[in-house]
């Protein structure tokens, strides 16, 4: 099928609308994390940590929460240059992505304390739970140890199917179910891989002026493999 075809594939996955972002698909691998975000601002601690492997959707969930809470989205390196004095004058909730490596420990401790005092929240995301982050500062270790940690698993087959369908639809591509069935057991199971693969198929279909078919999907996967 090509662009503009009215037929759509149906998968039994709910959509999570995200203000200022794409819809977020909720399924078993991320359901606990989504439930925790739904509880905000009634969290039992000043912070929450999401952890899981690369490509499981942590950054997407941080952006969903950022849109809902008005939080500032940062990476650890940005804490080293953040003017906490100015920030304290007009504090905002903070979403901190890509944690787990080298952290600016004192700025992070001061940020945590500032947000807690203001009744605001800190949402953290990393590949491992905070208890396994290499933190030397005892006060920061203590604060992070009190933060609830919620695991996100890689997308399962049902979720990955829904992601593929949605990504194709975002590009106004409607594909036959056989294409999805062909891709699912052969592709890397991650959000990033799905986005990369759909973008490649879109570009190939445009260049060749053809629809996205199983044959084109096979060619795209062969190109993916040749670049690894």
N, C-alpha and C positions, 0 to 999 in steps of 0.2 A: 504494500500500500504506500501511497505517497503523501505529500503534504496536503492538508485540507480534507482528507478522507474523514467521513463522519463516524466511521465505526471505531469503537473503543473497546479495549480489553477490560474485563471486570475482575478485580481482585478484592477479596473480603478484608480490606485493611482500612481502618478509620483514618481520616485526614485531620491533622492538627494545624489549624490556621495560625500563622505567625505574623504578627504585625510587622510590616517592612521586610519580610523574608518570605521564601517559598513555603508552601505547605510542608508540614513535617509528618511523616508516616510513623504511626505508633504500632509497635508489635512487641512480641515477647522480649527480644534482646534489649530494648530500651524502655520497657514499660515501667520498671521501678524508678528509673531516673525521671521520667516524665511525671510520675505520681508525686515524687518529691518536689519537682518544680511547681506542680499544681498546688502544693501546700503553701508555697510562699505567699505572704510573708510570715506565716505561722510556723517557722522552723524552730526546732528546740535549741539551736545554737546560733551564734552569729555567722557561721559559715556552713558551706556544704561543698563536698568534693566529689566530682565525677571522675571515674577512672576506667580505662579500657584501652585496647590496642589501637594503633593508628588506623584511621579510616572508619571507626565505629560510629561517628556522628557527634563526638563531644563538642567540637567547635560549633556545629550547627545548633546544638542545644543551648550553648552559651549565648548565641545570637538570638535565639528565641526568647531566652530569659532577659537578655539585654533590652529587647524591644518592649517587653512587658514591664520591666522594672525601671527603665530609664538608666540602667547601670552604664558605667564606663568600661569598655572592653580593653584590656591591657595584656601585654606579655611581660614576663619577668624582667627583661632588660629595661623596660620602660619605667619600672619602679625606681631604678637608680637615678633617674633624672626627673622624677616626679616631685614637684614642689609641694610637700605635704602641708606646709604652713598655709599656702594659698588654698590647697584642697580642703583643709579643715574649715575654712571660712564658708564654703558651700559644698559640703560633702555629698557624694553620690554613692550608691551601691557600686560594687566593682566585680567584674567577671575577669578572672586571671587565667589565661590559656597557657598551654604548653609548660606546665609545672613538672617538676621531678628531676630536672637537671640542676645546674648551679643556680641557686636562688639568692637574690639580694636579701639576706636574712633580716638585718635590722630594719630596712625600709618596709619589708613585708610584715614584720612584727608591729611596727608603728601604724601601718595601714590597718591591720586587723584590729588593734586597740582603738584606733580613731573611729572606725566603722561601728564597732561594738558599743562605744560610748554614745554614738549618735543614733543607735537603734537601727542601723543599716546592716546590710549583709554583704558577704564576700563569697562568691561562687568560684571554685577552683576546678581546674581540669588537668589531668595528666595521665600518662600511661599506667602508672602504679598508684596505689592508695598512699595518702600522706605519710602513713607509718613507715613506708619504705623509701621516702625521699631522704637524700643525704643532708640532713639538717644538723648543724652543730650547736646552734644557740639553744640552750635549755628552755628558755621562756617560749620561743617559737615552737620547739618540739612539743611542749605542753599544750599550746594553743591548737596546733594542728592535730594533736592526738584527741582533742575533744570535738573535732569536726566530724559529723557523720560522713561516711564514705560510701558511695553507691556505684556499683559496677555496671558497665555497659558492655554487652557482648557484641562481637561482629554480627552483621546482619545475617539472619537465617535465609533460607531459600524463599519463603513467602515474602519477607520484607524486601529482599533484593529484587524480586519480581516486581513488587509495587514501585520500588525506586526506579527501575528501568522504564516501566510504563510511564511514570510521571516525567522522567527526564526526556523521553521521546516526545511526550505531549507538550512539554515546555518549548520544544523546538518545532512545534506544529508537525510532528512526524507521527503517523499512526502505523504501527507495525503489526504484522500477523503474529498470533500467539506462537507459531513455530519458531520465530526468531528469538523470542524470549526463552522458549524451551531449549533452544540450541545454546544460547549464551550462558544460562544459569550454571550448568555443571562444569563449564570450561573457563570461566573468568575468575579473577581474584574476588574474594568476598569482602568488599569494602565500598563505602560511599565514594571514596576518591576514584577507585577503579571504575565504578559505574559511570561517574561523570566523565572520566577520561574516554571511556569506550564509546559512550553515546556521542560525545563531541567528535570523535574520529569518524564514526559512522555517518554523522550528519555531513561532515566535510567531504567524505568519499562519495556520498550520494549526490551532493551538489556538483562535485567535480565531474562525476561520470553521468550526471543527469539520469539517475535511475532511482528506483525505490530501494528501501532497506529490506533486503532479502536474507535468507539463510546463507546464500553464497557470499553476499557482501559481509555478513557477520563473520563468516569463516575467514575471509581475507583480512578483516580488521583484527581478529585475534592473532592471525599469523604475524601481522605487523607488530602487534604488542609484544609477542614472543621474541621477535627478532631484535627488539630494542632493549631487552632486559640484559 
